[in-house]
Amino acid sequence: MSSTLIARKDFEDAVRSRMIWAVMGVFVFLMVVISAGAASNGLAEAEPTEIIPLVANIGGQLMIPVLALLVGYMAIVGERQSGSLRVLFGLSHSRWNVFLGKLASRLGVIVVATAVACLVALGMVVAMFDSFPARTLLAFSLLTVLLGMVFTAIAVAVSAMSASRMQAMAGAIGSYVLFTLGWHPLVAGVHYLVEGSLPGYEAAGWYFFLLRLNPLEAYTQVSSELADQFIWGIFGWQGVVEDIPAETLQEPNALMLSNRLGGDLPLYLQEWTAVPILLLWIAIPLAIGYWRFEGADLN
């Protein structure tokens, strides 16, 4: 009950944030404009699943992670800096009550925001197509919501571990930079150390599995399979840290995981494996964040 009270009040405070609504408004506006432009260029005559790359590129890789980090990074450290934590503790709330309540409220905000964005995209699919693969689009929507929860959990964990707003902001930004800029080159570096060369068009399954451990990579790989169309990462590292012929890079669908491995995907690279990976990215940061919060000197 104590956690519920904290969650309810914090949720109400969070949804009043003008910054959150501004980011959400920009996202929805971009979705409407791009989908309308795509429709005028003949997308309505193509496959309904072609809406997936649009949402994955704009929402899944950029807007939703940024929104989730904004929602979560001040969840606990903001109360710590303002002295409100002492008030909460004085009302017989434990550190677990505060942590759980803050987490629940911020997850609630991002789930609602992501669901609204997905509903906008699905509404456009319904308007543009006579029929569509409902299960595929539903699976993609749930995957997108789960990704938003991952970055919210990371942000709340960082907030719980931080002693100041600057530390929390640096941790939130650093996590996004790691997943977008650092992860792929690091894994390519591991491949170079193990194999003595940069990964080529065909590479060992373990290389692609290490890439999939990045939640954004897991999201884009599975989204590509659902859309049956390759989805580039934000920075397109395949053309930088992998030894792939230029002509192959001109045909992005050749870069789909199923094509690069040839034949059936191994068990650890099948679509469903993205779900436990994303769930681990929720559970592990939260466990570390609470452990640090529980042992922190908050005076």
Steps between C-alpha positions, in 0.01 A plus 500: 500500500787738579655440157161547337453842661844613387442365149164675465630838610818470295306397190280806531807722539680338205214541254492872575849539356489727195825353371354149489192616313714707264716199406190285463332762284803526271508123462132470410528798264797341321313171470200673343711705256724213390214253467300751297801561277557128458136450408522768231807322358323169465554330833129428518549271198782310668505268799344611833811384685697779333370724777727307740831652376349849528401448863819309584730768360326808639343357812683188608854624447462868580186651649389224738844443661548876538151539648556207738831641622341842552216341695722294726832668565372742770259254662697448821799733486261794463340413833845446649630841396188685612494329840161342433637153570528589870134600499402170338706301748344703782158382380610139560582428135798265462766526231337203326162680505656809343695304239205281402253789497723718284571213263132411463399860428771563242433166329132594491579830327718343232263208439211741444711728277637212292159339470354828373776530239445142386125555480560802277714286269247216501221747428686614191541140388126444538429818302750422223445126446198280444662211689806463717682235710358583842716252691823629347413861573386413852826313565696802376297735720561286809871484415508881475326538837751257652788704360358813661483313831867402463620859473266611778642229728855604413419865570335424837794277596745776410289747698508271805881472480569870446568765762430796271302598194819529292602145588156368407499695173849376412396142573183525290679662206793261534274195479344624175841586354626152592214326320505722190869588460711264705350152496546399135864616477579325830353170379683538168818554703436175689458324165833643384675378815350150470508447123782735399281693257197724488166321458407450136166447334497147639599479865472258789170477685661611828585837342136570417395378844735749668347771283151389602587546867466872425128571559482734200665236280262233627211733420614585147598143412159361599319796344685428175379140506143608575507753216698270270713806429839597639491790746820701534629603838526872563866512394514208255815341643487215245673722247768615746613219732408201283679385186199493269521572123360837399258343252349292780446810712297641211253213545406530869274195506809289437614608849209333674617247754331207325689582178840554663491171689339303221238239578309474823598726788648327806280482808676791676438735204134426437247781539372399842847535658465879486236485775717341774787731400281807544359363826855452631576861409208594725582267790881531527530883504212519749662244729830692492322834542303387803807336656691827472200704620446275801861542614539869416553770762212738429585758766 
